[in-house]
Amino acid sequence: MSSRTRTNTRTRTEEERDQPSMIASPRERLFGTTWRMILVLLATGFALLPVVFVVSSAINPEGTLTTQTLLPSGVENLSDMTVNFRKLMFDAESLEVFPFWNWVINSVIVSVTSTALILLSTILSAYAFSRFRFYGRKTLLLGVMLLQAFPNLLAMVAIFLILLEIGRLSTAIPQVLPFLSFIDWSFLNMFGLNALGGLILVYVAGSAGLNTWLMKGFLDTIPREIDESAKVDGATAWQTFWMLIFPLARPMIVVIGVIAFIATFNDFVLARIILRDKENWTVMVGLYSFINVQFNKDWGMFAAGALVAGTPIVILYLLLQDQLARGLTTGAVKG
């Protein structure tokens, strides 16, 4: 071995000796694991505390906020734990004041219809923006993005007035255009103020922008060679979309559908502004009525209604968790 080689070896050995060891000692590993577990437990407890409090309130037979404790008192048997649920869902006198099942049906109608229309408009518009080249394409994309930058809450007054005018068209059109008076224009009231159709229109128009950009970004990752091969085989644009592109985009479709369903089902502000009559309320607006007037008295029924209303969301997540994970991870890798 030459002197130069020995010198280089000695130099590397001294440098390695001078550098701090990157291997943690057992004590350091134990300390790191301990404080991580403490943080996880604190975060988990902070997240579960409201859920535990709501569940405790729902099974508390006394049903008032002033007597509410974290561990419900006065529970002697299983029937005592279901007092608030039975009063909320099966008591005839209570259902006359609080038509809970009517609110649940309204929420399901609004959420399912809104989700279907959002998916239809999102998929078709995103496919057009992704695959076709036409005049004004970039301008429309920028316009959609800019409009999405402003939330629906900023347009509450405008939305209220637009829906109000839509409802008035049923009487204004026959007066202004008498030659069209043979048409029954009362169907426009279904899309005006205090109507589920008007709320659906607001949801569909308000969520189209962001969802279109998400779907377009996903469709851009699908190779265009698939379209070209289908075109060579004689397939039309619709056949290419339905038979080839749609199955490949199914994971992102599931993600957008779940997000849209949860957002419309849990919305309170817009539904509270648009829906005026108690029979037309959604379940979130109806639950607010339990604590709006008699905050202390109906707290148990409010908690029970919150658990029942949250059940469809939990079921939806459990049924579609594989598709959700596949859509999110696929979009993350391809994006």
Secondary structure, DSSP 8 states (H G I E B T S, - for coil): --HHHHHHHHHHHHHHHHS---S--HHHHHHHHHHHHHHHHHHHHHHHHHHHHHHHHHT-TT--STT--SS-SS--SHHHHTHHHHHHHT-HHHHHHS-HHHHHHHHHHHHHHHHHHHHHHHHHHHHHHHH---TTHHHHHHHHHHHHTS-GGGGHHHHHHHHHHHHHHHHHHHHH-GGGTTS-GGGGGGGSTTSHHHHHHHHHHHHHHHHHHHHHHHHHTS-THHHHHHHHTT--HHHHIIIIIHHHTHHHHHHHHHHHHHHHHH--HHHHHH--SGGG--HHHHHHHHHHS-TTTTHHHHHHHHHHHHHHHHHHHHHHHHHHHHHHHHHHHH-
